[in-house]
Amino acid sequence: MVTLIIAEKPNVARKIAYALAEGKPVRKTIGKVGYYEFTRDGKKVIVAPAVGHLFSLAPKVKTYGYPIFDIEWVPVYVAEKGKSYAKDYIKALATLAKQADEFVVACDYDTEGEVIGYTALKYACGVDPSKAKRMKFSALTKADLLKAWYNMESTINFGMADAGVARHVLDWYWGVNLSRALTSAIKRASGKWMVLSTGRVQGPTLKFLVDREKEIQNFKPTPYWVIKMVLEKNGEGYTANYEKERILNEEEAKRIVEEAKKGPAFVERIEVKQQSRKPPVPFDLGTLQREAYSAFGYSPKKTLDIAQKLYEKGLQSYPRTSSQKLPKNLNLKGIIQKLAHLSDYKPFAHELLGKDKLKPVEGKKEDPAHPAIYPTGELPKPGDLTKDEQNIYDLVVRRFLALFMEPAVRETMRVIINSNNHRFILSGARTVKEGWLKVYGKYVKFDEVILPAFKEGESVKVLQIKREKKKTKPPARYSPAAVIKRMEDLGIGTKATRAQILETLYSRGYIEGKRKIKVTPLGMRVVEALEKNVPDIVSVELTKAFEGKMEDIMAGKANKDQVIEESKNDLVKILDVFKEKELDIGRMLLESTGTGVTTSKETAKKTKAVNELSEEEEKAVQKAVDGESGSEPVKKPERKALVIGKCPKCGGDLVVRYNRKTGKRFVGCSNWPKCDVTYPLLQRGKIIPTNKTCCGGAPVVKIREGNREYEICVDMNCKDWKKGGGSSGKR
């Protein structure tokens, strides 16, 4: 009996093998892919990795235009350039499947993990997914993996698999078709290609950002006055605020100041209150992202990436969760005992271990797939963690320890000062019992304002009573963390995809500003054009409805194929409306893209009839608009090759080249013709290397067009292009 376990990534496969092996597992290879063999309970077990998604959706027939719905699952290296490495993993699974009698999926236990396992079984192994078993775990510790092995589920979770497949199909339908529609609208209005994107979640997210931007732009400040009393006590100065926070009439403010100055001023009464503050609830992904942004300024995507690395190292539990509850059978004492070996946490851990009972504070939110985020008790070795990883690890550990501590007690004091029947309030606050703040206080900001002792009836020495003119402020711009919270509140996107949606809006040039998000003119016009002509594309309600149906699929309350068909029908209606108004939409978009179509009568004349031309005629018009004759090649001056990165295949330089016949630029390997790696490039804008890489090692470049800059992967078939980073769209 041979059992083949499919893991999601190579490092996870290694963790599983070393946890389950009765001795030391033997590492073997098929081509470049490593896998592990060992015995368990008299069985021969093989653990082999995928490398994320091995299969992706693609059109059955390559076509242009929209709508397009005829798609199929194909190897990811067929659908996306730069993913050739996946071929080796598919081949390895296909080879090992022939030796196996039993199959087990051990990918991440969520919709994406289930889709990875489902497609690997069906298309790589040639196995009916219903015949496979499922290991379910939320942490990569030996104890968790052994428990998953001995409590294996008889099948994969088809609710999750169906929901995941439905999400992939719907995201492809909406992202690709809507993005092609936007790109087509620009081309029809200008005759030039300019890649734009939107999608099922991207559109509504950009919409609420635009709504906030309009609130800010349309805001009219209102003047108001505040009145303050400056007093002295024990040689120190203090400021008390007038009982009415805002005075809207200047004459009234003047009158109050003049009357209050007459005095006498005395302490009318003193109010002291103590409030118990419970520890914060365990981290779900959203609260971790918000806390990491507040503490370290990390973007939501960066926090998720770091948390994923900590999970794969076995140091914390699975991060993609919406739960605020810990597992009921978690060995709390054992984890705390291990954390006590780290000097930063030793005193807090020892305090908790002295308790008779360990009962954590928990929140209301639950997730059927995974518990809240917690440290596993496995400890990092010196030098194991980067600074960013150490920061997130510290945040998670301190939050976990805080759950078991006593409440903190805060005391507030209000000294009400009467001056000629006008009351001013002097406020103070202090922590009288640290409780959980001892361990987590470094990430919580409480003002400590200590007031001197006052007695009721005592006279107050007033130094000054003054009025200050102020103006109301517009609503604040969203921070990246606030966007994620808003998406959660609206019920759009998922815990795993929200951060990527935000990154896509940045990469498309729709938004800018890392701490306070501002919508660019392009982002404004995209939403305005869609909202005016095809409002359903940016509808929160429509997106939320389909998110609900995806949850129903997972729970077995809805049929996958039926939900896909309903969504397809809705999209067809939307695209019909879009086509009718395509030229109007394109013209609205041009107002922010800087293509200047209206500055040339000849260009306008040629582009006016583009939609009525044949494909060959359209190409000729395109060449004319680009300054080409259509018959003779454009001669470009020779340029020094710009190096933008390293070739993922051979390690040579990737340089910007020019097609001699067309003058079009593209990326090619410096070792050509020995190495045939090439990538297409956008023809507009200045190219600036970033030293970053994306899928399969493809370089990321910055494109500068006028005042607009954005980063983009040169691989037009990578996920970011398909989902919004380029020509094919985004959810």
C-alpha positions in Angstrom: 0.0 0.0 0.0 1.5 3.3 -1.1 0.0 6.6 -0.1 0.7 9.9 -2.0 0.2 13.1 0.0 0.0 16.3 -2.0 1.2 19.4 -0.2 0.7 22.9 -1.4 4.4 24.0 -1.5 7.8 22.3 -1.2 8.7 23.6 2.3 5.3 22.4 3.5 5.9 19.0 2.0 9.1 18.8 4.0 7.4 19.8 7.2 4.7 17.1 6.7 7.3 14.4 5.9 9.5 15.1 8.9 6.4 15.2 11.2 4.9 11.9 10.0 8.0 9.8 9.3 8.8 7.2 11.9 12.5 7.7 11.1 14.1 10.2 8.9 12.4 10.6 5.6 14.4 10.0 2.4 14.5 12.9 -0.1 14.3 11.9 -3.7 13.9 13.9 -6.9 12.2 13.6 -10.3 13.9 16.1 -12.5 14.2 19.3 -10.4 11.4 18.4 -8.0 12.1 17.0 -4.6 9.8 14.7 -2.8 10.0 12.5 0.4 9.5 8.8 1.1 9.1 7.2 4.5 7.0 4.6 6.4 4.1 5.2 8.8 2.1 2.4 10.4 3.6 -0.1 8.0 2.6 2.0 5.0 4.9 3.5 2.4 4.1 7.2 2.2 5.2 9.7 -0.4 4.9 13.4 0.2 5.1 15.5 -3.0 4.5 19.2 -3.4 2.6 21.4 -5.8 3.9 24.9 -6.1 0.7 26.8 -5.6 -1.8 26.5 -8.5 -0.6 24.1 -11.1 -3.6 24.6 -13.3 -5.3 27.8 -14.4 -8.3 28.9 -16.5 -7.7 29.9 -20.1 -9.8 30.3 -23.3 -10.3 27.1 -25.3 -9.7 29.1 -28.4 -7.5 32.2 -28.5 -9.8 35.1 -29.3 -10.0 38.9 -29.0 -12.8 41.1 -28.0 -15.6 40.3 -25.6 -17.6 38.5 -24.3 -15.7 35.3 -23.9 -17.0 32.4 -21.7 -15.6 29.3 -23.4 -12.8 28.4 -21.0 -11.0 25.4 -19.6 -8.5 24.3 -17.0 -5.0 24.0 -18.5 -1.5 23.7 -17.0 -0.5 27.1 -15.6 2.6 27.2 -17.8 0.3 27.0 -20.8 -1.9 29.9 -19.6 0.8 32.1 -18.2 4.3 32.8 -19.5 7.0 32.6 -16.9 5.5 29.6 -15.2 7.5 26.9 -17.0 8.8 25.6 -13.7 5.3 24.2 -13.0 5.8 21.7 -15.8 8.3 19.8 -13.6 5.9 19.6 -10.7 3.0 18.4 -12.8 5.3 15.7 -14.3 6.5 14.6 -10.9 2.9 14.2 -9.5 1.9 12.3 -12.7 4.8 10.0 -12.3 4.3 9.4 -8.5 0.6 8.9 -9.0 1.2 5.7 -11.0 2.9 4.2 -7.9 0.1 5.2 -5.5 -2.9 3.2 -4.2 -4.2 6.0 -2.0 -4.3 9.8 -2.3 -4.3 12.4 0.4 -4.7 16.2 -0.1 -2.7 18.2 2.5 -2.9 21.7 0.9 -4.0 24.7 3.0 -7.5 24.1 4.3 -9.4 26.8 2.5 -11.1 27.3 -0.9 -7.8 28.0 -2.8 -6.1 25.0 -1.2 -9.0 22.8 -2.1 -8.9 24.0 -5.7 -5.1 23.3 -5.8 -5.6 19.8 -4.5 -8.7 19.1 -6.7 -7.0 20.2 -9.9 -3.8 18.4 -9.1 -5.6 15.2 -8.5 -7.9 15.5 -11.6 -5.5 16.9 -14.2 -2.0 15.9 -13.0 -2.6 12.6 -11.3 -5.6 11.5 -13.4 -7.5 10.5 -10.3 -11.1 11.1 -9.4 -10.9 13.7 -6.6 -13.8 12.0 -4.8 -11.4 9.0 -4.1 -8.9 11.1 -2.2 -8.8 11.7 1.5 -8.1 15.0 3.3 -5.6 16.0 6.0 -7.0 19.1 7.8 -4.7 21.2 10.0 -4.2 24.8 11.0 -0.6 24.7 12.1 2.5 22.9 10.8 3.7 21.5 14.1 4.4 17.8 14.5 1.5 17.4 16.9 -1.0 19.1 14.5 0.2 17.1 11.5 0.1 13.8 13.4 -3.4 14.6 14.6 -4.5 15.4 11.0 -3.0 12.1 9.8 -4.9 10.0 12.4 -8.1 12.0 12.0 -8.1 12.1 8.2 -11.4 13.0 6.5 -12.7 10.5 4.0 -12.9 13.0 1.1 -11.8 16.4 0.2 -14.2 19.2 1.1 -16.3 19.5 -2.0 -18.2 22.5 -0.7 -14.9 24.4 -0.5 -13.7 23.0 -3.8 -16.9 23.9 -5.6 -16.9 27.4 -4.1 -13.3 27.9 -5.0 -13.9 26.7 -8.6 -16.9 29.0 -8.9 -14.9 32.0 -7.6 -12.1 31.3 -10.1 -14.6 31.1 -13.0 -16.6 34.2 -11.9 -13.4 36.2 -11.4 -12.2 35.2 -14.8 -15.5 35.9 -16.5 -15.9 39.3 -14.9 -12.2 40.4 -14.7 -11.3 39.4 -18.3 -14.5 40.6 -20.0 -14.8 43.9 -18.2 -11.1 44.7 -18.6 -11.3 43.8 -22.3 -14.4 46.1 -22.5 -12.6 49.0 -20.9 -9.5 48.5 -23.1 -11.7 48.3 -26.2 -13.6 51.5 -25.2 -10.3 53.4 -25.0 -9.1 52.0 -28.3 -12.4 52.8 -30.0 -12.3 56.4 -28.8 -8.6 57.0 -29.5 -7.3 54.3 -31.8 -4.6 53.5 -29.3 -4.2 50.6 -26.9 -4.2 51.4 -23.2 -4.7 48.6 -20.8 -7.3 49.2 -18.1 -8.9 46.8 -15.7 -11.8 46.3 -13.4 -13.6 43.3 -12.0 -16.2 41.9 -9.7 -14.6 43.2 -6.5 -12.1 45.7 -7.9 -14.9 48.0 -9.2 -16.9 48.3 -6.0 -13.8 48.8 -4.0 -12.6 51.7 -6.2 -16.2 53.0 -6.1 -16.2 53.6 -2.3 -12.7 55.2 -2.5 -14.0 57.5 -5.2 -17.1 58.3 -3.1 -14.8 59.4 -0.2 -12.6 61.4 -2.6 -15.7 63.3 -3.8 -16.7 63.9 -0.2 -13.4 65.5 0.4 -13.4 67.5 -2.9 -16.9 68.8 -2.3 -16.4 69.6 1.4 -17.0 73.2 2.4 -15.3 74.0 5.8 -17.4 75.7 8.4 -15.8 78.1 10.9 -16.2 77.6 14.6 -14.6 78.7 17.8 -13.3 76.9 20.8 -12.7 78.5 24.2 -9.9 77.5 26.6 -8.9 78.4 30.1 -5.2 78.3 30.9 -4.7 77.9 34.7 -1.9 77.4 37.1 -1.6 74.8 39.9 1.5 74.1 41.9 3.6 76.1 39.5 2.5 74.1 36.5 0.2 75.2 33.7 -2.9 73.3 32.6 -5.5 73.9 29.9 -9.3 73.3 30.5 -11.8 73.3 27.6 -15.1 75.0 27.6 -18.1 72.7 28.2 -19.4 73.3 24.7 -16.9 71.9 22.3 -17.8 74.2 19.4 -19.3 77.7 19.3 -20.6 78.4 15.8 -21.1 82.2 16.3 -18.1 84.4 16.8 -20.1 87.0 18.8 -21.3 84.4 21.2 -17.7 83.2 21.6 -16.6 86.8 22.4 -19.4 87.2 24.9 -18.5 83.9 26.7 -14.9 84.9 27.0 -15.6 88.4 28.4 -18.1 87.0 30.9 -15.8 84.1 32.0 -12.9 86.5 32.5 -14.8 88.3 35.3 -14.6 85.2 37.5 -14.2 84.2 40.2 -13.1 80.7 39.1 -13.4 77.8 41.5 -13.7 74.0 41.4 -17.4 73.2 41.3 -17.0 69.4 41.4 -14.7 66.6 40.7 -15.7 63.4 38.8 -13.5 60.3 39.1 -14.4 57.1 37.3 -12.6 53.8 36.9 -13.1 51.5 33.9 -12.0 47.9 33.5 -10.7 47.1 30.0 -10.6 43.5 29.0 -7.7 42.2 26.8 -8.2 42.4 23.1 -9.6 39.4 21.3 -7.4 36.9 19.3 -6.2 38.0 15.9 -8.2 37.2 12.8 -6.4 38.2 9.6 -8.2 41.6 9.3 -7.3 42.7 12.8 -3.7 41.5 12.4 -3.4 43.6 9.2 -4.8 46.7 10.9 -2.7 46.3 14.0 0.5 45.7 11.9 -0.3 48.8 9.8 -0.7 50.9 13.0 2.4 49.5 14.7 4.8 49.2 11.7 3.2 50.8 8.7 3.0 47.5 6.9 0.6 47.3 4.0 -2.1 44.6 4.3 -0.5 42.5 1.6 2.9 42.7 3.3 1.4 41.6 6.6 -0.3 38.6 4.9 2.9 37.6 3.2 4.9 37.8 6.4 2.2 35.9 8.3 2.2 33.2 5.6 6.0 32.8 6.0 5.7 32.4 9.8 3.0 29.7 9.2 5.2 27.8 6.8 8.0 28.0 9.3 5.7 26.4 11.8 5.8 29.4 14.2 2.2 30.5 14.0 -1.1 29.1 12.9 -2.7 29.6 9.5 -3.3 33.3 8.9 -6.2 33.4 6.4 -8.9 33.2 9.0 -11.9 35.3 10.1 -12.1 33.6 13.5 -11.6 35.2 16.8 -11.7 32.0 18.8 -8.9 29.6 19.7 -9.2 25.8 19.2 -11.0 24.2 22.1 -8.4 21.4 22.5 -5.3 23.6 22.1 -2.6 22.9 24.6 -2.4 26.4 26.0 -0.2 25.6 28.9 2.3 23.8 26.6 2.6 26.7 24.2 3.1 29.2 27.1 5.8 26.9 28.6 7.7 27.0 25.4 7.3 30.7 25.0 8.8 31.1 28.4 12.2 30.0 26.9 12.3 33.4 25.0 13.7 36.1 27.2 11.2 38.8 25.9 8.2 36.8 27.0 9.6 34.9 30.0 8.2 37.1 32.8 4.7 37.2 31.3 4.7 33.4 30.6 5.8 32.6 34.1 3.0 34.8 35.5 0.4 32.9 33.4 1.8 29.5 34.3 1.2 30.4 38.0 -2.5 30.7 37.4 -4.9 27.9 38.4 -6.7 28.1 35.1 -5.9 29.5 31.7 -9.0 31.0 30.1 -8.5 33.2 27.1 -10.6 36.2 26.1 -12.3 35.4 22.7 -14.3 37.4 20.1 -17.6 36.7 18.4 -16.4 35.9 14.9 -16.0 32.2 13.9 -14.5 30.6 10.8 -15.5 27.0 9.9 -12.1 26.3 8.4 -9.5 27.8 10.8 -9.3 29.2 14.3 -7.9 32.5 15.3 -4.1 33.2 14.7 -1.9 32.0 17.6 1.8 31.1 18.1 2.3 27.3 17.9 5.0 27.2 20.6 7.7 26.2 18.1 10.5 28.7 18.7 12.6 30.6 16.1 16.4 30.1 16.3 18.6 33.1 16.4 18.9 34.6 13.0 15.9 32.6 11.6 13.7 35.7 11.3 14.0 38.9 9.3 13.2 42.1 11.1 9.7 42.2 9.5 9.1 38.6 10.5 10.3 39.3 14.0 7.9 42.2 14.3 4.8 40.2 13.3 5.9 37.3 15.4 6.2 39.6 18.4 2.8 41.1 17.7 1.2 37.6 17.5 2.9 36.3 20.6 2.2 39.3 22.8 -1.5 39.4 21.7 -1.7 35.6 22.6 -0.2 36.1 26.0 -2.5 39.1 26.7 -5.6 36.9 26.2 -5.0 35.2 29.6 -4.1 38.3 31.7 -6.2 40.3 34.0 -8.1 43.3 32.7 -6.4 46.7 32.8 -8.0 49.4 34.9 -8.1 53.0 33.6 -9.0 56.0 35.8 -10.4 59.2 34.3 -10.7 62.5 36.2 -12.8 65.5 35.2 -12.3 68.7 37.2 -15.3 71.1 36.5 -14.2 74.7 36.9 -16.9 77.4 37.3 -16.0 80.9 36.2 -18.9 83.3 36.4 -21.4 80.5 35.7 -19.4 79.3 32.7 -17.9 75.8 33.1 -14.6 74.6 31.9 -13.4 71.0 32.1 -9.9 69.9 32.9 -9.5 66.2 32.0 -6.9 63.6 33.1 -6.5 59.9 32.6 -4.1 57.3 34.0 -3.6 53.5 34.2 -4.1 52.3 37.8 -3.7 48.6 37.0 -1.7 47.4 34.0 -3.1 43.9 33.6 -2.7 42.8 30.0 -1.0 46.1 29.1 2.2 44.7 30.7 2.7 42.5 27.7 0.8 44.2 24.9 1.1 47.9 26.0 3.8 48.6 23.5 1.1 48.2 20.7 -1.7 50.2 22.5 -1.6 53.9 22.9 -3.2 55.4 26.0 -2.7 58.9 27.1 -1.3 59.3 30.6 -2.4 62.7 31.8 -1.8 63.0 35.5 -3.6 65.9 37.2 -2.6 67.5 40.6 -4.9 67.1 43.6 -8.0 69.4 43.6 -10.7 70.0 46.2 -14.2 71.0 45.5 -14.7 74.7 46.2 -11.1 75.7 46.0 -10.1 78.8 44.0 -8.4 78.4 40.7 -5.7 80.7 39.5 -6.6 81.6 35.9 -3.8 82.9 33.7 -5.8 83.3 30.5 -9.2 82.7 28.9 -9.1 82.8 25.1 -11.0 81.8 22.0 -9.5 80.1 19.0 -11.0 80.1 15.5 -11.0 76.8 13.7 -12.6 75.2 10.7 -14.3 71.8 10.3 -12.2 69.3 8.4 -13.3 67.0 5.5 -13.6 63.3 6.2 -10.2 61.5 6.4 -8.9 59.6 3.5 -8.8 55.8 3.9 -5.6 54.2 5.0 -4.8 50.7 3.5 -5.9 49.1 6.7 -9.2 51.0 6.7 -9.9 49.9 3.1 -9.6 46.2 4.2 -12.0 47.0 7.2 -14.4 48.7 4.8 -14.4 45.7 2.4 -15.1 43.4 5.4 -18.0 45.6 6.5 -19.4 45.7 3.0 -19.0 41.9 2.6 -17.0 42.1 -0.6 -13.8 40.1 -1.4 -12.4 37.5 1.0 -9.9 37.5 3.8 -7.4 36.0 1.4 -8.0 38.4 -1.6 -8.7 41.8 -0.1 -5.1 42.8 0.2 -4.4 41.8 -3.4 -7.3 43.9 -4.6 -5.9 46.9 -3.0 -2.4 46.3 -4.5 -4.0 46.0 -7.9 -5.7 49.4 -7.6 -2.2 50.8 -6.9 -0.6 49.0 -9.8 -3.3 50.1 -12.2 -2.6 53.7 -11.3 -6.1 54.2 -9.9 -4.9 55.2 -6.4 -1.8 56.6 -4.8 -0.5 57.3 -1.3 0.7 54.6 1.0 -0.7 56.0 4.2 -3.6 58.1 3.1 -5.1 56.8 -0.2 -5.9 59.4 -2.9 -7.8 58.4 -6.0 -6.0 59.5 -9.2 -7.8 61.3 -12.0 -7.7 58.0 -13.9 -9.4 56.2 -11.1 -12.0 58.9 -10.8 -12.9 58.8 -14.5 -13.0 55.0 -14.6 -15.7 55.0 -11.8 -17.5 58.0 -13.2 -17.6 56.5 -16.7 -18.9 53.1 -15.4 -21.3 54.6 -12.8 -22.9 56.8 -15.5 -23.2 54.2 -18.2 -23.0 50.7 -16.6 -23.5 51.2 -12.8 -23.8 47.5 -12.0 -20.1 47.1 -12.6 -19.3 49.1 -9.5 -22.3 47.9 -7.5 -21.5 46.7 -4.0 -24.9 45.0 -3.8 -24.4 42.8 -6.8 -20.9 41.8 -5.7 -22.1 41.1 -2.1 -24.9 39.0 -3.5 -22.5 36.7 -5.3 -20.2 36.5 -2.3 -23.2 35.3 -0.4 -23.9 32.7 -3.0 -20.3 31.5 -2.8 -20.8 31.0 0.9 -24.0 29.0 0.1 -22.0 26.8 -2.3 -19.5 26.1 0.5 -22.3 25.2 2.9 -24.1 23.0 0.3 -27.1 25.3 0.0 -26.4 26.3 -3.6 -25.3 24.6 -6.8 -22.0 25.7 -8.3 -23.1 25.4 -12.0 -26.3 27.3 -11.3 -24.5 30.2 -9.5 -22.0 30.4 -12.4 -24.8 30.5 -15.0 -26.7 33.2 -13.1 -23.6 35.3 -12.8 -22.8 34.7 -16.5 -26.3 35.9 -17.5 -26.0 39.0 -15.4 -22.6 39.7 -17.0 -24.0 39.3 -20.5 -26.7 41.9 -19.8 -24.1 44.3 -18.4 -21.8 43.8 -21.4 -24.7 44.4 -23.8 -25.2 47.8 -22.2 -21.5 48.4 -22.2 -21.2 47.8 -26.0 -24.0 50.2 -26.7 -22.2 52.9 -24.7 -18.6 51.9 -25.5 -17.7 55.0 -27.4 -19.1 57.3 -24.7 -17.3 55.4 -22.0 -14.1 55.6 -24.0 -14.4 59.3 -24.5 -15.0 59.8 -20.7 -11.9 57.8 -19.9 -9.8 59.8 -22.3 -10.2 62.9 -20.2 -7.8 61.4 -17.7 -5.5 59.3 -19.7 -3.6 62.0 -21.6 -3.9 60.4 -25.0 -5.0 63.6 -26.5 -7.3 62.1 -29.1 -9.2 65.4 -29.6 -6.1 67.3 -30.5 -5.8 65.7 -33.9 -8.6 66.0 -36.4 -6.9 63.3 -38.6 -6.6 60.9 -35.7 -10.2 61.6 -34.6 -11.4 61.0 -38.2 -9.5 57.7 -38.4 -10.7 56.4 -35.0 -14.3 57.4 -35.5 -14.9 54.4 -37.7 -12.6 51.9 -36.1 -15.5 49.8 -34.8 -16.7 49.4 -38.4 -13.4 48.2 -39.8 -12.2 44.7 -40.5 -9.4 43.3 -38.4 -6.8 44.0 -41.1 -8.1 47.5 -41.6 -8.1 48.1 -37.9 -4.4 47.1 -37.7 -3.7 49.6 -40.5 -5.5 52.4 -38.6 -3.6 51.4 -35.5 -0.3 51.7 -37.3 -1.3 55.1 -38.7 -2.3 56.4 -35.2 1.1 55.1 -33.9 2.9 57.0 -36.5 3.7 54.0 -38.8 3.0 54.0 -42.5 1.7 50.4 -42.5 4.0 49.4 -45.3 7.5 50.4 -44.3 9.2 49.7 -41.0 9.7 52.6 -38.6 13.4 53.3 -38.1 14.3 53.9 -34.5 17.7 55.3 -33.4 19.9 52.7 -31.8 19.7 52.7 -28.0 21.9 51.3 -25.3 20.2 48.2 -24.0 18.4 48.9 -20.7 18.9 46.1 -18.2 15.7 45.5 -16.1 16.5 42.2 -14.4 17.9 38.7 -14.5 16.5 35.9 -16.8 14.7 33.3 -14.7 15.7 30.6 -17.1 19.5 31.1 -17.6 20.5 34.0 -15.3 21.5 36.3 -18.1 20.5 40.0 -18.3 16.9 40.8 -19.4 17.2 43.9 -21.6 14.8 46.1 -23.5 15.0 45.3 -27.2 13.3 46.7 -30.4 11.7 44.8 -33.2 13.5 46.0 -36.4 10.4 45.7 -38.5 7.8 47.4 -36.3 10.0 49.4 -33.9 8.0 47.9 -31.0 9.8 47.3 -27.8 10.0 44.1 -25.9 12.1 42.3 -23.2 14.6 39.7 -24.3 17.4 37.7 -22.8 20.9 38.9 -23.5 21.9 35.3 -24.2 19.6 35.0 -27.3 19.5 32.8 -29.4 20.7 30.3 -26.8 18.0 31.5 -24.5 14.6 32.3 -26.0 13.0 34.0 -23.0 11.0 37.1 -24.1 8.3 39.3 -22.7 6.1 41.9 -24.4 6.1 45.5 -23.2 3.6 48.3 -23.1 4.5 50.7 -25.9 3.8 53.9 -23.9 5.8 55.5 -21.1 9.4 55.5 -19.7 10.6 52.2 -18.3 12.4 52.2 -15.0 13.9 49.0 -13.4 12.7 48.3 -9.8 14.9 45.3 -8.9 11.7 43.5 -8.0 10.4 40.2 -9.4 7.0 38.7 -9.8 5.7 35.3 -11.1 8.5 32.8 -12.0 11.2 35.5 -11.5 9.8 37.8 -14.2 11.0 41.4 -13.4 8.7 44.2 -12.3 9.2 47.6 -14.0 7.9 51.0 -13.3 6.1 52.8 -16.2 6.2 56.6 -16.1 3.6 58.3 -18.3 3.6 62.1 -17.7 2.7 62.6 -14.1 1.5 59.1 -13.6 3.7 56.1 -12.4 2.8 52.5 -11.8 4.6 49.2 -11.4 3.8 46.2 -13.5 5.1 42.7 -14.1 6.4 42.2 -17.6 4.8 38.8 -17.8 1.4 39.8 -19.3 0.1 36.3 -18.4 0.8 36.4 -14.7 -2.0 36.4 -12.3 -1.8 40.2 -11.7 -2.3 40.8 -15.4 -5.2 38.4 -15.5 -6.7 39.8 -12.4 -6.0 43.5 -12.9 -2.3 44.2 -13.2 -2.6 44.2 -17.0 -4.6 43.4 -20.0 -6.9 40.8 -18.7 -8.5 42.2 -15.6 -9.1 41.8 -11.9 -11.8 40.8 -9.5 
